[in-house]
């Protein structure tokens, strides 16, 4: 009976791709946020506070997506950990990132309620 799934050798490649996707999302969303901010500074409107909240929502959602990719990479790393110390370390990192995502999501929900 053959095992169909991920090989041990495939795991680092997928892990690297997940890290790269997370990094790409962070870089693109940060530059996009900077461009939006500069546009608003050049052409201020009466709804500046709403624009700032929209920008915060956009950046928070983008960073949540990036952290989700990075979290996936950390979970893939668990499959190839050689000892218990490193397993505990990676598990704590996963929990920390999950807490950050939770607080970002709660901030997004609060901002959306304030705007709409």
C-alpha positions, 0 to 999 in steps of 0.5 A: 500500500502506497502512501499518497501525500507529502514527502519529507523532501516536499515539506521544506519547499512548501514551507518556503513558498508559504513564507514567500507568499506571506512576504509578498503580501506584506510588501505589496500591501505596505507599499499600497498603503503608503501610496494611499496615505500619500494620495490622501495627504496631497488631496485631503478630504472632509472624510479623512477619519473614514479614509484612515479607518479604511486604510487601517482595515486594509492593512490589518486584513492584508497582514492577517492574510500574510500571517496566515501564510506564515502560520501555515509554514510554521505548521509545516515545520512541525513535521520535520522537527528533530527534538522536543525543545524545538517542537515547543519553540515552534508551537509557542511561535504558532500560538503567538502568531495566532494571538496576533491574528485574533487581535487583528481580526477583532480590531478589523471588526471594531473598525468596520462597526465604527465606519458602517 
